[in-house]
Amino acid sequence: MIPFNTPPVTGEETYYIQEALANGKLSGDGPFTKACQTWLEETFKTTKAYLTPSCTHALEMAAMLVEIEPGDEVIMPSYTFVSTANAFVLRGAQIVFVDIRPDTMNIDETKIEAAVTERTKAIVPVHYAGTACEMDTIMDIARRYNMYVIEDAAQGVMSTYKGRALGTIGDYGCFSFHDTKNYTSGEGGALLLNRSDKQEQAEIIREKGTNRSKFLRGQVDKYSWVDAGSSYLPAELNAAYLYAQFQHAEAINNDRLASWEMYAKELRPLEEDGLLELPKVPAACEHNAHMFFIKTAGIEERTALVEWLKEAGIATAFHYVPLHSSAAGRRFSRFHGTDRWTTRESERLLRLPMFYGLQQEQIEEITEQVRSFYK
Ligand SMILES: *Cc1c(COP(=O)(O)O)cnc(C)c1O
């Protein structure tokens, strides 16, 4: 059986976890959390990075930092994970979905401006499959209408747009270290602050609404409740695990990219024969091979291909019932414009196995089975 995903393991995780145990401090913001945050800040060049227990939590923090209030509107694609919307729904926002582009499956930047109203407070681009949204256009619209940009870069760790790391272009960026992502701590995430005016507020939100971070730095002599907040710190054991992954970030990225390239090379003849479509990566983007997907003619063909591959012992996956057509989506959102691509393309997309350590022979076997299906 070829699994769809196996979480990355570099071999050094147990070593760092033992070091964390020896430090005798397992709660948040210990040495491994600090080391991970410094690594993120230096590698991706952002003002400040905070580890969080998940990307969902990072998105929730961002929603609090931009001070979403009931009735505010937030623009995003419908083709995304529920957390992208939920983080803002929790603060009372109305979600406004716009269509995606069929080439990248990302928000169609040309559809955003028409969806802006007086109540629009933020745009949340989702970098699907680690391929960047058209950020220059999105940032320009946001600046002209005085709106925030929060990048859902859950899938975009180590990807770039015009040389800049995803997650560092908008006001805030959110990473995921869930074990289905390129780097993991089991469950985990990070919030990147790409502006210098919100650090204190972010620390307070993350530390249960207290100024404990200031206290630990010796800037105040006792700490107390100063604002609304929650607990958005991961434990040190998770950070120790993650640190081992960061130490091998380049190797993991290169390994995944090699798998991605091999898939593309093996399946290109089928695309040239018009049988399926392969992912498209715009020239401005360097992606991180978060996933490799193909697009079938339609949903029936996809169902048959899933079955075919399953019988050959190959696990595949597809995802995202478009949020606007889900039960909660109908309550909390509206779709601006027409759904030309979102539903249609989501029904054609199929993800093939992709993980650190996927073997060449496995890719040969998978692509051979795809070829035989189309024969
Ligand atoms: C995985 C994912 C999330 C959620 O990440 P968690 O760390 O599991 O909370 C959010 N948005 C997108 C686009 C994702 O792929």
The ligand as an SDF file (V2000), in Angstrom:
LIG
                    3D

 15 15  0  0  0  0  0  0  0  0999 V2000
   -4.2620   22.9200    7.0960 C   0  0  0  0  0  0  0  0  0  0  0  0
   -4.9240   24.1930    6.7810 C   0  0  0  0  0  0  0  0  0  0  0  0
   -5.4450   25.0290    7.7860 C   0  0  0  0  0  0  0  0  0  0  0  0
   -5.5290   24.6270    9.2240 C   0  0  0  0  0  0  0  0  0  0  0  0
   -4.3290   24.2880    9.7990 O   0  0  0  0  0  0  0  0  0  0  0  0
   -4.3070   23.7020   11.3090 P   0  0  0  0  0  0  0  0  0  0  0  0
   -2.8750   23.8450   11.6870 O   0  0  0  0  0  0  0  0  0  0  0  0
   -4.7490   22.2710   11.1960 O   0  0  0  0  0  0  0  0  0  0  0  0
   -5.2170   24.5090   12.1290 O   0  0  0  0  0  0  0  0  0  0  0  0
   -5.9590   26.2580    7.4220 C   0  0  0  0  0  0  0  0  0  0  0  0
   -6.0010   26.6470    6.1490 N   0  0  0  0  0  0  0  0  0  0  0  0
   -5.5320   25.8720    5.1510 C   0  0  0  0  0  0  0  0  0  0  0  0
   -5.5720   26.3750    3.7460 C   0  0  0  0  0  0  0  0  0  0  0  0
   -4.9950   24.6080    5.4280 C   0  0  0  0  0  0  0  0  0  0  0  0
   -4.5400   23.8450    4.4310 O   0  0  0  0  0  0  0  0  0  0  0  0
  1  2  1  0
  2  3  1  0
  2 14  2  0
  3  4  1  0
  3 10  2  0
  4  5  1  0
  5  6  1  0
  6  7  2  0
  6  8  1  0
  6  9  1  0
 10 11  1  0
 11 12  2  0
 12 13  1  0
 12 14  1  0
 14 15  1  0
M  END
$$$$
